[in-house]
Every structure is written in C-alpha cells, then in structure tokens.
Amino acid sequence: MKEFTLKEYAVKHKISLFNVMKLAKAGKIPSNTRKVNGKDEILILTDEAPKPEPVKTDREIDYKKAYFELKAKYDKLLKQKG
C-alpha cells in the first residue's frame, strides 16, 4: 500500500485539505495516524484511490433554438396584451 500525506492526496485528487480530513475521519478512505515530531499526522493508505464524485452536467443546450422558442413565447404574450 502506498501512503500519502493529506496534502499530497488533496493535490493529486484536486480536493481541499479539509475535505480529505473529513473523508479520513469518517472512514470513507483508509487512513492511519502516526506520530511525527510529537504531532499526530494522518496518512492516507491507498492501492487505487477513489475518484471524486462526477459533477452533474446538464444536457447540451442549443442556444439558437432556445432563443427562438423564447422569442415566440414573448411575441405571443405581446399579442395577448396588446
């Protein structure tokens, strides 16, 4: 198993140190606490690190089509009012 410090793990997976610490303390990623120079240091143990959750992306928007649909609704409203 490979050991990473909190900072190394955070940089590698592009997440904040705080989130890495939360994941380690919650037990979502395997970790080990070791005393280094009188301080407790959390080390992340990993064979293959879990990937961060993918960001949800909406479907691709066709702006030209959306513009004309909105314009048609707008024109319809103008005709109803005036």
C-alpha positions as CSV (number, residue, x, y, z in Angstrom):
1,M,0.0,0.0,0.0
2,K,1.1,3.5,-0.8
3,E,1.0,6.2,1.8
4,F,0.1,9.8,1.1
5,T,0.0,12.8,3.4
6,L,-3.2,14.8,3.5
7,K,-1.7,17.5,1.3
8,E,-0.4,15.0,-1.3
9,Y,-3.7,13.3,-1.5
10,A,-5.6,16.6,-1.9
11,V,-3.3,17.8,-4.6
12,K,-3.5,14.5,-6.5
13,H,-7.3,14.4,-6.4
14,K,-7.9,18.2,-6.6
15,I,-9.9,18.5,-3.5
16,S,-9.4,20.6,-0.4
17,L,-7.3,19.5,2.6
18,F,-10.4,19.9,4.8
19,N,-12.4,17.5,2.7
20,V,-9.6,15.0,2.7
21,M,-9.5,15.2,6.5
22,K,-13.3,14.8,6.7
23,L,-13.1,11.7,4.4
24,A,-10.3,10.2,6.5
25,K,-12.0,10.8,9.9
26,A,-15.4,9.5,8.5
27,G,-13.6,6.3,7.4
28,K,-14.6,6.8,3.7
29,I,-10.9,6.4,2.7
30,P,-8.4,4.2,4.6
31,S,-6.1,6.1,6.8
32,N,-3.5,5.7,9.5
33,T,-2.5,8.1,12.3
34,R,1.2,8.3,13.1
35,K,3.3,10.5,15.4
36,V,5.8,12.6,13.6
37,N,7.9,15.0,15.6
38,G,5.5,14.8,18.5
39,K,2.5,15.6,16.3
40,D,-0.2,13.3,15.1
41,E,-0.2,13.1,11.3
42,I,-2.8,11.4,9.2
43,L,-1.6,9.3,6.3
44,I,-3.9,8.1,3.6
45,L,-3.4,4.4,2.6
46,T,-4.2,3.6,-0.9
47,D,-3.8,1.0,-3.6
48,E,-6.1,2.8,-6.1
49,A,-7.6,6.0,-4.8
50,P,-11.3,6.5,-5.1
51,K,-12.3,9.1,-7.7
52,P,-14.2,12.2,-6.6
53,E,-17.9,12.2,-7.5
54,P,-18.5,13.4,-11.1
55,V,-20.0,16.8,-11.5
56,K,-23.5,16.6,-12.8
57,T,-23.8,18.3,-16.2
58,D,-27.0,19.3,-17.9
59,R,-27.6,18.2,-21.4
60,E,-26.1,20.3,-24.1
61,I,-28.2,23.4,-24.8
62,D,-28.9,24.6,-28.3
63,Y,-28.9,28.3,-27.7
64,K,-30.2,29.3,-31.1
65,K,-33.2,27.0,-30.7
66,A,-33.9,28.2,-27.2
67,Y,-33.7,31.8,-28.3
68,F,-36.3,31.4,-31.0
69,E,-38.6,29.4,-28.6
70,L,-38.4,32.2,-26.1
71,K,-38.9,34.9,-28.7
72,A,-42.1,33.0,-29.9
73,K,-43.5,32.9,-26.4
74,Y,-42.6,36.6,-25.9
75,D,-44.3,37.6,-29.2
76,K,-47.4,35.5,-28.2
77,L,-47.6,37.4,-24.9
78,L,-47.3,40.8,-26.6
79,K,-50.2,39.9,-28.9
80,Q,-52.4,38.8,-26.0
81,K,-51.8,42.1,-24.1
82,G,-52.0,44.5,-27.0
